[in-house]
Each structure stands twice: as structure tokens, then as C-alpha cells.
Amino acid sequence: MNIFVIIVGALAIGASIVLGFFAFVIVGSIVLIMASIIGLRVWWFNRKLGAQSHTGNRDSGASAGRIIEGEYQVVADHPEDE
């Protein structure tokens, strides 16, 4: 009877290892495919976003240094300055 339990236990452990390996391969493949899709989507989005920012700089005539010039006017002085 003990031999029968040992044989059935060994077969159950072997089946668990084989099924675990295939489950690991399947889950790993799904994760790899999803990571590739997300990575490709992020790369495409960054590329498109970069192209839009470069196009916007050319259209507005901004220099490569991104210097913003402007004027200001003091509206009211603070009383503690006097």
C-alpha cells in the first residue's frame, strides 16, 4: 500500500511540475506580448509628441534656445517702498 501512495504522489508531483512549466511559459508569453505592445505604443506616442513640438517651434518662429521675450509695467507701488 505504501508503494502505491509513493507512486501516485510521484506522478502527482511530476504532473504539477509539467503543468506549472507550461503555465509559466504561457503567462510569460502573455506578459512579453503585452509589454511589447505597451512599449511600442509609448514609443509611438513620444515620437508623435516630439514631432508636434518641433513643428510648433518652426511655425511660431521661436529660436532653438527657447528664449521668451516680453515687457512688463509696474501698476502700483507698495507703500512700504517709499
PyMOL Python script that loads the backbone (N, CA, C, O; Angstrom):
from pymol import cmd

cmd.read_pdbstr("""\
ATOM      1  N   MET A   1       0.816  -1.196   0.000  1.00  0.00           N
ATOM      2  CA  MET A   1       0.000   0.000   0.000  1.00  0.00           C
ATOM      3  C   MET A   1       0.864   1.267   0.000  1.00  0.00           C
ATOM      4  O   MET A   1       0.540   2.251  -0.665  1.00  0.00           O
ATOM      5  N   ASN A   2       1.973   1.227   0.759  1.00  0.00           N
ATOM      6  CA  ASN A   2       2.860   2.397   0.789  1.00  0.00           C
ATOM      7  C   ASN A   2       3.505   2.661  -0.564  1.00  0.00           C
ATOM      8  O   ASN A   2       3.713   3.818  -0.930  1.00  0.00           O
ATOM      9  N   ILE A   3       3.819   1.622  -1.304  1.00  0.00           N
ATOM     10  CA  ILE A   3       4.403   1.760  -2.636  1.00  0.00           C
ATOM     11  C   ILE A   3       3.414   2.458  -3.556  1.00  0.00           C
ATOM     12  O   ILE A   3       3.805   3.314  -4.350  1.00  0.00           O
ATOM     13  N   PHE A   4       2.139   2.103  -3.461  1.00  0.00           N
ATOM     14  CA  PHE A   4       1.093   2.710  -4.282  1.00  0.00           C
ATOM     15  C   PHE A   4       0.987   4.212  -3.996  1.00  0.00           C
ATOM     16  O   PHE A   4       0.846   5.007  -4.926  1.00  0.00           O
ATOM     17  N   VAL A   5       1.052   4.605  -2.721  1.00  0.00           N
ATOM     18  CA  VAL A   5       0.983   6.023  -2.330  1.00  0.00           C
ATOM     19  C   VAL A   5       2.201   6.768  -2.852  1.00  0.00           C
ATOM     20  O   VAL A   5       2.075   7.902  -3.313  1.00  0.00           O
ATOM     21  N   ILE A   6       3.357   6.164  -2.790  1.00  0.00           N
ATOM     22  CA  ILE A   6       4.573   6.813  -3.274  1.00  0.00           C
ATOM     23  C   ILE A   6       4.508   7.002  -4.791  1.00  0.00           C
ATOM     24  O   ILE A   6       4.897   8.054  -5.299  1.00  0.00           O
ATOM     25  N   ILE A   7       4.030   6.012  -5.503  1.00  0.00           N
ATOM     26  CA  ILE A   7       3.927   6.115  -6.968  1.00  0.00           C
ATOM     27  C   ILE A   7       2.920   7.190  -7.366  1.00  0.00           C
ATOM     28  O   ILE A   7       3.194   8.006  -8.246  1.00  0.00           O
ATOM     29  N   VAL A   8       1.758   7.190  -6.720  1.00  0.00           N
ATOM     30  CA  VAL A   8       0.737   8.204  -7.034  1.00  0.00           C
ATOM     31  C   VAL A   8       1.248   9.597  -6.661  1.00  0.00           C
ATOM     32  O   VAL A   8       1.017  10.557  -7.397  1.00  0.00           O
ATOM     33  N   GLY A   9       1.926   9.713  -5.546  1.00  0.00           N
ATOM     34  CA  GLY A   9       2.489  11.007  -5.138  1.00  0.00           C
ATOM     35  C   GLY A   9       3.537  11.502  -6.116  1.00  0.00           C
ATOM     36  O   GLY A   9       3.559  12.686  -6.451  1.00  0.00           O
ATOM     37  N   ALA A  10       4.402  10.617  -6.576  1.00  0.00           N
ATOM     38  CA  ALA A  10       5.429  10.999  -7.550  1.00  0.00           C
ATOM     39  C   ALA A  10       4.793  11.419  -8.871  1.00  0.00           C
ATOM     40  O   ALA A  10       5.241  12.380  -9.497  1.00  0.00           O
ATOM     41  N   LEU A  11       3.751  10.702  -9.299  1.00  0.00           N
ATOM     42  CA  LEU A  11       3.057  11.104 -10.534  1.00  0.00           C
ATOM     43  C   LEU A  11       2.371  12.458 -10.374  1.00  0.00           C
ATOM     44  O   LEU A  11       2.374  13.267 -11.302  1.00  0.00           O
ATOM     45  N   ALA A  12       1.783  12.709  -9.205  1.00  0.00           N
ATOM     46  CA  ALA A  12       1.127  13.999  -8.966  1.00  0.00           C
ATOM     47  C   ALA A  12       2.147  15.132  -8.953  1.00  0.00           C
ATOM     48  O   ALA A  12       1.897  16.205  -9.501  1.00  0.00           O
ATOM     49  N   ILE A  13       3.291  14.892  -8.330  1.00  0.00           N
ATOM     50  CA  ILE A  13       4.344  15.915  -8.319  1.00  0.00           C
ATOM     51  C   ILE A  13       4.869  16.149  -9.731  1.00  0.00           C
ATOM     52  O   ILE A  13       5.085  17.297 -10.120  1.00  0.00           O
ATOM     53  N   GLY A  14       5.077  15.097 -10.497  1.00  0.00           N
ATOM     54  CA  GLY A  14       5.545  15.245 -11.879  1.00  0.00           C
ATOM     55  C   GLY A  14       4.546  15.989 -12.737  1.00  0.00           C
ATOM     56  O   GLY A  14       4.925  16.857 -13.524  1.00  0.00           O
ATOM     57  N   ALA A  15       3.262  15.655 -12.593  1.00  0.00           N
ATOM     58  CA  ALA A  15       2.228  16.358 -13.362  1.00  0.00           C
ATOM     59  C   ALA A  15       2.160  17.829 -12.964  1.00  0.00           C
ATOM     60  O   ALA A  15       1.959  18.697 -13.814  1.00  0.00           O
ATOM     61  N   SER A  16       2.328  18.109 -11.677  1.00  0.00           N
ATOM     62  CA  SER A  16       2.301  19.507 -11.215  1.00  0.00           C
ATOM     63  C   SER A  16       3.469  20.298 -11.788  1.00  0.00           C
ATOM     64  O   SER A  16       3.318  21.456 -12.177  1.00  0.00           O
ATOM     65  N   ILE A  17       4.630  19.661 -11.834  1.00  0.00           N
ATOM     66  CA  ILE A  17       5.809  20.345 -12.396  1.00  0.00           C
ATOM     67  C   ILE A  17       5.612  20.625 -13.886  1.00  0.00           C
ATOM     68  O   ILE A  17       5.917  21.720 -14.359  1.00  0.00           O
ATOM     69  N   VAL A  18       5.108  19.650 -14.616  1.00  0.00           N
ATOM     70  CA  VAL A  18       4.896  19.831 -16.065  1.00  0.00           C
ATOM     71  C   VAL A  18       3.838  20.905 -16.319  1.00  0.00           C
ATOM     72  O   VAL A  18       4.044  21.801 -17.137  1.00  0.00           O
ATOM     73  N   LEU A  19       2.716  20.815 -15.621  1.00  0.00           N
ATOM     74  CA  LEU A  19       1.662  21.823 -15.804  1.00  0.00           C
ATOM     75  C   LEU A  19       2.134  23.211 -15.351  1.00  0.00           C
ATOM     76  O   LEU A  19       1.794  24.216 -15.975  1.00  0.00           O
ATOM     77  N   GLY A  20       2.906  23.265 -14.279  1.00  0.00           N
ATOM     78  CA  GLY A  20       3.462  24.543 -13.818  1.00  0.00           C
ATOM     79  C   GLY A  20       4.398  25.154 -14.837  1.00  0.00           C
ATOM     80  O   GLY A  20       4.390  26.367 -15.046  1.00  0.00           O
ATOM     81  N   PHE A  21       5.209  24.315 -15.477  1.00  0.00           N
ATOM     82  CA  PHE A  21       6.113  24.817 -16.513  1.00  0.00           C
ATOM     83  C   PHE A  21       5.339  25.407 -17.680  1.00  0.00           C
ATOM     84  O   PHE A  21       5.655  26.497 -18.155  1.00  0.00           O
ATOM     85  N   PHE A  22       4.317  24.681 -18.143  1.00  0.00           N
ATOM     86  CA  PHE A  22       3.531  25.190 -19.270  1.00  0.00           C
ATOM     87  C   PHE A  22       2.756  26.457 -18.887  1.00  0.00           C
ATOM     88  O   PHE A  22       2.616  27.371 -19.700  1.00  0.00           O
ATOM     89  N   ALA A  23       2.258  26.507 -17.658  1.00  0.00           N
ATOM     90  CA  ALA A  23       1.566  27.716 -17.199  1.00  0.00           C
ATOM     91  C   ALA A  23       2.544  28.884 -17.150  1.00  0.00           C
ATOM     92  O   ALA A  23       2.194  30.003 -17.525  1.00  0.00           O
ATOM     93  N   PHE A  24       3.770  28.631 -16.688  1.00  0.00           N
ATOM     94  CA  PHE A  24       4.788  29.683 -16.637  1.00  0.00           C
ATOM     95  C   PHE A  24       5.116  30.188 -18.042  1.00  0.00           C
ATOM     96  O   PHE A  24       5.252  31.393 -18.251  1.00  0.00           O
ATOM     97  N   VAL A  25       5.241  29.280 -18.995  1.00  0.00           N
ATOM     98  CA  VAL A  25       5.546  29.670 -20.376  1.00  0.00           C
ATOM     99  C   VAL A  25       4.399  30.483 -20.966  1.00  0.00           C
ATOM    100  O   VAL A  25       4.634  31.485 -21.641  1.00  0.00           O
ATOM    101  N   ILE A  26       3.168  30.063 -20.717  1.00  0.00           N
ATOM    102  CA  ILE A  26       2.014  30.779 -21.270  1.00  0.00           C
ATOM    103  C   ILE A  26       1.887  32.170 -20.651  1.00  0.00           C
ATOM    104  O   ILE A  26       1.708  33.152 -21.372  1.00  0.00           O
ATOM    105  N   VAL A  27       1.978  32.263 -19.329  1.00  0.00           N
ATOM    106  CA  VAL A  27       1.871  33.569 -18.657  1.00  0.00           C
ATOM    107  C   VAL A  27       3.039  34.461 -19.057  1.00  0.00           C
ATOM    108  O   VAL A  27       2.849  35.656 -19.283  1.00  0.00           O
ATOM    109  N   GLY A  28       4.241  33.904 -19.148  1.00  0.00           N
ATOM    110  CA  GLY A  28       5.398  34.686 -19.588  1.00  0.00           C
ATOM    111  C   GLY A  28       5.236  35.217 -21.000  1.00  0.00           C
ATOM    112  O   GLY A  28       5.625  36.349 -21.290  1.00  0.00           O
ATOM    113  N   SER A  29       4.668  34.414 -21.872  1.00  0.00           N
ATOM    114  CA  SER A  29       4.431  34.860 -23.249  1.00  0.00           C
ATOM    115  C   SER A  29       3.416  35.994 -23.295  1.00  0.00           C
ATOM    116  O   SER A  29       3.594  36.969 -24.026  1.00  0.00           O
ATOM    117  N   ILE A  30       2.362  35.860 -22.519  1.00  0.00           N
ATOM    118  CA  ILE A  30       1.343  36.917 -22.485  1.00  0.00           C
ATOM    119  C   ILE A  30       1.939  38.213 -21.950  1.00  0.00           C
ATOM    120  O   ILE A  30       1.687  39.285 -22.500  1.00  0.00           O
ATOM    121  N   VAL A  31       2.729  38.121 -20.879  1.00  0.00           N
ATOM    122  CA  VAL A  31       3.362  39.319 -20.317  1.00  0.00           C
ATOM    123  C   VAL A  31       4.323  39.938 -21.321  1.00  0.00           C
ATOM    124  O   VAL A  31       4.362  41.161 -21.457  1.00  0.00           O
ATOM    125  N   LEU A  32       5.093  39.126 -22.020  1.00  0.00           N
ATOM    126  CA  LEU A  32       6.032  39.642 -23.015  1.00  0.00           C
ATOM    127  C   LEU A  32       5.310  40.335 -24.161  1.00  0.00           C
ATOM    128  O   LEU A  32       5.749  41.392 -24.615  1.00  0.00           O
ATOM    129  N   ILE A  33       4.223  39.767 -24.629  1.00  0.00           N
ATOM    130  CA  ILE A  33       3.448  40.380 -25.712  1.00  0.00           C
ATOM    131  C   ILE A  33       2.835  41.700 -25.254  1.00  0.00           C
ATOM    132  O   ILE A  33       2.875  42.691 -25.982  1.00  0.00           O
ATOM    133  N   MET A  34       2.266  41.713 -24.048  1.00  0.00           N
ATOM    134  CA  MET A  34       1.659  42.951 -23.538  1.00  0.00           C
ATOM    135  C   MET A  34       2.712  44.037 -23.326  1.00  0.00           C
ATOM    136  O   MET A  34       2.469  45.204 -23.634  1.00  0.00           O
ATOM    137  N   ALA A  35       3.883  43.660 -22.802  1.00  0.00           N
ATOM    138  CA  ALA A  35       4.960  44.634 -22.614  1.00  0.00           C
ATOM    139  C   ALA A  35       5.432  45.183 -23.960  1.00  0.00           C
ATOM    140  O   ALA A  35       5.740  46.370 -24.066  1.00  0.00           O
ATOM    141  N   SER A  36       5.491  44.351 -24.968  1.00  0.00           N
ATOM    142  CA  SER A  36       5.886  44.816 -26.299  1.00  0.00           C
ATOM    143  C   SER A  36       4.859  45.786 -26.870  1.00  0.00           C
ATOM    144  O   SER A  36       5.221  46.808 -27.451  1.00  0.00           O
ATOM    145  N   ILE A  37       3.593  45.470 -26.706  1.00  0.00           N
ATOM    146  CA  ILE A  37       2.538  46.350 -27.215  1.00  0.00           C
ATOM    147  C   ILE A  37       2.572  47.692 -26.494  1.00  0.00           C
ATOM    148  O   ILE A  37       2.482  48.740 -27.133  1.00  0.00           O
ATOM    149  N   ILE A  38       2.701  47.668 -25.172  1.00  0.00           N
ATOM    150  CA  ILE A  38       2.737  48.919 -24.401  1.00  0.00           C
ATOM    151  C   ILE A  38       3.987  49.722 -24.746  1.00  0.00           C
ATOM    152  O   ILE A  38       3.914  50.939 -24.909  1.00  0.00           O
ATOM    153  N   GLY A  39       5.132  49.053 -24.858  1.00  0.00           N
ATOM    154  CA  GLY A  39       6.369  49.748 -25.225  1.00  0.00           C
ATOM    155  C   GLY A  39       6.296  50.386 -26.597  1.00  0.00           C
ATOM    156  O   GLY A  39       6.753  51.512 -26.793  1.00  0.00           O
ATOM    157  N   LEU A  40       5.724  49.668 -27.540  1.00  0.00           N
ATOM    158  CA  LEU A  40       5.557  50.215 -28.889  1.00  0.00           C
ATOM    159  C   LEU A  40       4.617  51.410 -28.886  1.00  0.00           C
ATOM    160  O   LEU A  40       4.855  52.400 -29.578  1.00  0.00           O
ATOM    161  N   ARG A  41       3.555  51.312 -28.110  1.00  0.00           N
ATOM    162  CA  ARG A  41       2.595  52.416 -28.025  1.00  0.00           C
ATOM    163  C   ARG A  41       3.226  53.649 -27.385  1.00  0.00           C
ATOM    164  O   ARG A  41       3.000  54.762 -27.859  1.00  0.00           O
ATOM    165  N   VAL A  42       4.007  53.482 -26.327  1.00  0.00           N
ATOM    166  CA  VAL A  42       4.680  54.615 -25.673  1.00  0.00           C
ATOM    167  C   VAL A  42       5.706  55.230 -26.616  1.00  0.00           C
ATOM    168  O   VAL A  42       5.808  56.454 -26.702  1.00  0.00           O
ATOM    169  N   TRP A  43       6.469  54.395 -27.326  1.00  0.00           N
ATOM    170  CA  TRP A  43       7.446  54.919 -28.281  1.00  0.00           C
ATOM    171  C   TRP A  43       6.752  55.718 -29.379  1.00  0.00           C
ATOM    172  O   TRP A  43       7.210  56.800 -29.745  1.00  0.00           O
ATOM    173  N   TRP A  44       5.648  55.186 -29.905  1.00  0.00           N
ATOM    174  CA  TRP A  44       4.915  55.880 -30.965  1.00  0.00           C
ATOM    175  C   TRP A  44       4.349  57.202 -30.450  1.00  0.00           C
ATOM    176  O   TRP A  44       4.388  58.209 -31.157  1.00  0.00           O
ATOM    177  N   PHE A  45       3.822  57.206 -29.221  1.00  0.00           N
ATOM    178  CA  PHE A  45       3.251  58.427 -28.654  1.00  0.00           C
ATOM    179  C   PHE A  45       4.338  59.477 -28.439  1.00  0.00           C
ATOM    180  O   PHE A  45       4.132  60.647 -28.762  1.00  0.00           O
ATOM    181  N   ASN A  46       5.490  59.082 -27.901  1.00  0.00           N
ATOM    182  CA  ASN A  46       6.589  60.035 -27.688  1.00  0.00           C
ATOM    183  C   ASN A  46       7.107  60.568 -29.013  1.00  0.00           C
ATOM    184  O   ASN A  46       7.441  61.748 -29.116  1.00  0.00           O
ATOM    185  N   ARG A  47       7.179  59.720 -30.025  1.00  0.00           N
ATOM    186  CA  ARG A  47       7.629  60.168 -31.341  1.00  0.00           C
ATOM    187  C   ARG A  47       6.660  61.189 -31.939  1.00  0.00           C
ATOM    188  O   ARG A  47       7.070  62.208 -32.495  1.00  0.00           O
ATOM    189  N   LYS A  48       5.371  60.892 -31.812  1.00  0.00           N
ATOM    190  CA  LYS A  48       4.356  61.798 -32.336  1.00  0.00           C
ATOM    191  C   LYS A  48       4.351  63.114 -31.556  1.00  0.00           C
ATOM    192  O   LYS A  48       4.211  64.185 -32.146  1.00  0.00           O
ATOM    193  N   LEU A  49       4.501  63.034 -30.244  1.00  0.00           N
ATOM    194  CA  LEU A  49       4.531  64.232 -29.399  1.00  0.00           C
ATOM    195  C   LEU A  49       5.750  65.083 -29.717  1.00  0.00           C
ATOM    196  O   LEU A  49       5.654  66.310 -29.759  1.00  0.00           O
ATOM    197  N   GLY A  50       6.901  64.446 -29.942  1.00  0.00           N
ATOM    198  CA  GLY A  50       8.113  65.179 -30.299  1.00  0.00           C
ATOM    199  C   GLY A  50       7.990  65.854 -31.648  1.00  0.00           C
ATOM    200  O   GLY A  50       8.479  66.969 -31.832  1.00  0.00           O
ATOM    201  N   ALA A  51       7.347  65.198 -32.587  1.00  0.00           N
ATOM    202  CA  ALA A  51       7.163  65.789 -33.916  1.00  0.00           C
ATOM    203  C   ALA A  51       6.249  67.007 -33.842  1.00  0.00           C
ATOM    204  O   ALA A  51       6.464  67.989 -34.553  1.00  0.00           O
ATOM    205  N   GLN A  52       5.235  66.950 -32.988  1.00  0.00           N
ATOM    206  CA  GLN A  52       4.333  68.090 -32.844  1.00  0.00           C
ATOM    207  C   GLN A  52       5.037  69.265 -32.191  1.00  0.00           C
ATOM    208  O   GLN A  52       4.792  70.410 -32.573  1.00  0.00           O
ATOM    209  N   SER A  53       5.905  69.019 -31.219  1.00  0.00           N
ATOM    210  CA  SER A  53       6.591  70.124 -30.549  1.00  0.00           C
ATOM    211  C   SER A  53       7.591  70.783 -31.487  1.00  0.00           C
ATOM    212  O   SER A  53       7.744  72.004 -31.457  1.00  0.00           O
ATOM    213  N   HIS A  54       8.278  69.999 -32.324  1.00  0.00           N
ATOM    214  CA  HIS A  54       9.207  70.589 -33.287  1.00  0.00           C
ATOM    215  C   HIS A  54       8.464  71.377 -34.350  1.00  0.00           C
ATOM    216  O   HIS A  54       8.933  72.433 -34.777  1.00  0.00           O
ATOM    217  N   THR A  55       7.328  70.890 -34.779  1.00  0.00           N
ATOM    218  CA  THR A  55       6.524  71.596 -35.774  1.00  0.00           C
ATOM    219  C   THR A  55       6.012  72.907 -35.197  1.00  0.00           C
ATOM    220  O   THR A  55       5.996  73.924 -35.891  1.00  0.00           O
ATOM    221  N   GLY A  56       5.597  72.896 -33.946  1.00  0.00           N
ATOM    222  CA  GLY A  56       5.099  74.109 -33.301  1.00  0.00           C
ATOM    223  C   GLY A  56       6.175  75.165 -33.174  1.00  0.00           C
ATOM    224  O   GLY A  56       5.883  76.353 -33.314  1.00  0.00           O
ATOM    225  N   ASN A  57       7.418  74.769 -32.912  1.00  0.00           N
ATOM    226  CA  ASN A  57       8.508  75.733 -32.802  1.00  0.00           C
ATOM    227  C   ASN A  57       8.818  76.362 -34.151  1.00  0.00           C
ATOM    228  O   ASN A  57       9.122  77.553 -34.216  1.00  0.00           O
ATOM    229  N   ARG A  58       8.748  75.594 -35.224  1.00  0.00           N
ATOM    230  CA  ARG A  58       9.026  76.159 -36.542  1.00  0.00           C
ATOM    231  C   ARG A  58       7.928  77.117 -36.974  1.00  0.00           C
ATOM    232  O   ARG A  58       8.210  78.145 -37.591  1.00  0.00           O
ATOM    233  N   ASP A  59       6.684  76.792 -36.657  1.00  0.00           N
ATOM    234  CA  ASP A  59       5.586  77.650 -37.070  1.00  0.00           C
ATOM    235  C   ASP A  59       5.587  78.978 -36.332  1.00  0.00           C
ATOM    236  O   ASP A  59       5.240  80.007 -36.912  1.00  0.00           O
ATOM    237  N   SER A  60       5.972  78.970 -35.056  1.00  0.00           N
ATOM    238  CA  SER A  60       5.918  80.205 -34.277  1.00  0.00           C
ATOM    239  C   SER A  60       7.157  81.053 -34.467  1.00  0.00           C
ATOM    240  O   SER A  60       7.173  82.204 -34.031  1.00  0.00           O
ATOM    241  N   GLY A  61       8.195  80.533 -35.101  1.00  0.00           N
ATOM    242  CA  GLY A  61       9.407  81.305 -35.324  1.00  0.00           C
ATOM    243  C   GLY A  61      10.277  81.386 -34.083  1.00  0.00           C
ATOM    244  O   GLY A  61      11.151  82.251 -34.021  1.00  0.00           O
ATOM    245  N   ALA A  62      10.085  80.549 -33.117  1.00  0.00           N
ATOM    246  CA  ALA A  62      10.883  80.570 -31.891  1.00  0.00           C
ATOM    247  C   ALA A  62      12.286  80.074 -32.199  1.00  0.00           C
ATOM    248  O   ALA A  62      12.483  79.220 -33.064  1.00  0.00           O
ATOM    249  N   SER A  63      13.258  80.623 -31.478  1.00  0.00           N
ATOM    250  CA  SER A  63      14.639  80.213 -31.697  1.00  0.00           C
ATOM    251  C   SER A  63      14.903  78.878 -31.014  1.00  0.00           C
ATOM    252  O   SER A  63      14.101  78.406 -30.208  1.00  0.00           O
ATOM    253  N   ALA A  64      16.027  78.286 -31.349  1.00  0.00           N
ATOM    254  CA  ALA A  64      16.370  76.977 -30.791  1.00  0.00           C
ATOM    255  C   ALA A  64      16.646  77.080 -29.292  1.00  0.00           C
ATOM    256  O   ALA A  64      16.528  76.082 -28.581  1.00  0.00           O
ATOM    257  N   GLY A  65      17.012  78.272 -28.793  1.00  0.00           N
ATOM    258  CA  GLY A  65      17.310  78.450 -27.384  1.00  0.00           C
ATOM    259  C   GLY A  65      16.078  78.591 -26.514  1.00  0.00           C
ATOM    260  O   GLY A  65      16.189  78.589 -25.288  1.00  0.00           O
ATOM    261  N   ARG A  66      14.924  78.711 -27.110  1.00  0.00           N
ATOM    262  CA  ARG A  66      13.654  78.847 -26.401  1.00  0.00           C
ATOM    263  C   ARG A  66      13.655  80.063 -25.466  1.00  0.00           C
ATOM    264  O   ARG A  66      13.269  79.957 -24.301  1.00  0.00           O
ATOM    265  N   ILE A  67      14.082  81.196 -25.975  1.00  0.00           N
ATOM    266  CA  ILE A  67      14.083  82.434 -25.204  1.00  0.00           C
ATOM    267  C   ILE A  67      12.739  83.119 -25.400  1.00  0.00           C
ATOM    268  O   ILE A  67      12.293  83.331 -26.528  1.00  0.00           O
ATOM    269  N   ILE A  68      12.108  83.457 -24.296  1.00  0.00           N
ATOM    270  CA  ILE A  68      10.826  84.148 -24.349  1.00  0.00           C
ATOM    271  C   ILE A  68      11.071  85.599 -23.931  1.00  0.00           C
ATOM    272  O   ILE A  68      11.550  85.870 -22.830  1.00  0.00           O
ATOM    273  N   GLU A  69      10.735  86.518 -24.826  1.00  0.00           N
ATOM    274  CA  GLU A  69      10.914  87.925 -24.525  1.00  0.00           C
ATOM    275  C   GLU A  69       9.561  88.559 -24.244  1.00  0.00           C
ATOM    276  O   GLU A  69       8.535  88.112 -24.757  1.00  0.00           O
ATOM    277  N   GLY A  70       9.568  89.611 -23.420  1.00  0.00           N
ATOM    278  CA  GLY A  70       8.320  90.288 -23.118  1.00  0.00           C
ATOM    279  C   GLY A  70       8.582  91.599 -22.393  1.00  0.00           C
ATOM    280  O   GLY A  70       9.718  91.926 -22.049  1.00  0.00           O
ATOM    281  N   GLU A  71       7.522  92.328 -22.174  1.00  0.00           N
ATOM    282  CA  GLU A  71       7.599  93.599 -21.455  1.00  0.00           C
ATOM    283  C   GLU A  71       6.668  93.543 -20.256  1.00  0.00           C
ATOM    284  O   GLU A  71       5.711  92.769 -20.230  1.00  0.00           O
ATOM    285  N   TYR A  72       6.963  94.374 -19.267  1.00  0.00           N
ATOM    286  CA  TYR A  72       6.068  94.476 -18.127  1.00  0.00           C
ATOM    287  C   TYR A  72       5.984  95.930 -17.693  1.00  0.00           C
ATOM    288  O   TYR A  72       6.853  96.742 -18.010  1.00  0.00           O
ATOM    289  N   GLN A  73       4.937  96.235 -16.972  1.00  0.00           N
ATOM    290  CA  GLN A  73       4.717  97.589 -16.488  1.00  0.00           C
ATOM    291  C   GLN A  73       4.265  97.493 -15.038  1.00  0.00           C
ATOM    292  O   GLN A  73       3.386  96.697 -14.708  1.00  0.00           O
ATOM    293  N   VAL A  74       4.878  98.319 -14.159  1.00  0.00           N
ATOM    294  CA  VAL A  74       4.501  98.324 -12.752  1.00  0.00           C
ATOM    295  C   VAL A  74       3.206  99.083 -12.624  1.00  0.00           C
ATOM    296  O   VAL A  74       3.126 100.242 -13.031  1.00  0.00           O
ATOM    297  N   VAL A  75       2.185  98.452 -12.065  1.00  0.00           N
ATOM    298  CA  VAL A  75       0.861  99.054 -11.972  1.00  0.00           C
ATOM    299  C   VAL A  75       0.755  99.901 -10.714  1.00  0.00           C
ATOM    300  O   VAL A  75       0.257 101.025 -10.769  1.00  0.00           O
ATOM    301  N   ALA A  76       1.210  99.387  -9.597  1.00  0.00           N
ATOM    302  CA  ALA A  76       1.108 100.127  -8.333  1.00  0.00           C
ATOM    303  C   ALA A  76       2.321  99.799  -7.472  1.00  0.00           C
ATOM    304  O   ALA A  76       2.748  98.648  -7.388  1.00  0.00           O
ATOM    305  N   ASP A  77       2.877 100.849  -6.824  1.00  0.00           N
ATOM    306  CA  ASP A  77       3.987 100.659  -5.910  1.00  0.00           C
ATOM    307  C   ASP A  77       3.452 100.265  -4.544  1.00  0.00           C
ATOM    308  O   ASP A  77       2.345 100.642  -4.160  1.00  0.00           O
ATOM    309  N   HIS A  78       4.241  99.514  -3.833  1.00  0.00           N
ATOM    310  CA  HIS A  78       3.868  99.172  -2.464  1.00  0.00           C
ATOM    311  C   HIS A  78       4.196 100.344  -1.543  1.00  0.00           C
ATOM    312  O   HIS A  78       5.235 100.979  -1.725  1.00  0.00           O
ATOM    313  N   PRO A  79       3.342 100.657  -0.552  1.00  0.00           N
ATOM    314  CA  PRO A  79       3.583 101.802   0.332  1.00  0.00           C
ATOM    315  C   PRO A  79       4.843 101.644   1.161  1.00  0.00           C
ATOM    316  O   PRO A  79       5.430 102.656   1.544  1.00  0.00           O
ATOM    317  N   GLU A  80       5.290 100.436   1.460  1.00  0.00           N
ATOM    318  CA  GLU A  80       6.482 100.277   2.272  1.00  0.00           C
ATOM    319  C   GLU A  80       7.752 100.567   1.486  1.00  0.00           C
ATOM    320  O   GLU A  80       8.821 100.651   2.090  1.00  0.00           O
ATOM    321  N   ASP A  81       7.687 100.725   0.173  1.00  0.00           N
ATOM    322  CA  ASP A  81       8.860 101.068  -0.635  1.00  0.00           C
ATOM    323  C   ASP A  81       9.221 102.544  -0.493  1.00  0.00           C
ATOM    324  O   ASP A  81      10.366 102.905  -0.765  1.00  0.00           O
ATOM    325  N   GLU A  82       8.317 103.394  -0.086  1.00  0.00           N
ATOM    326  CA  GLU A  82       8.582 104.834  -0.023  1.00  0.00           C
ATOM    327  C   GLU A  82       9.255 105.258   1.243  1.00  0.00           C
ATOM    328  O   GLU A  82       9.535 106.442   1.426  1.00  0.00           O
TER     329      GLU A  82
END
""", "prot")
cmd.dss("prot")
cmd.show_as("cartoon", "prot")
cmd.util.cbc("prot")
cmd.orient("prot")
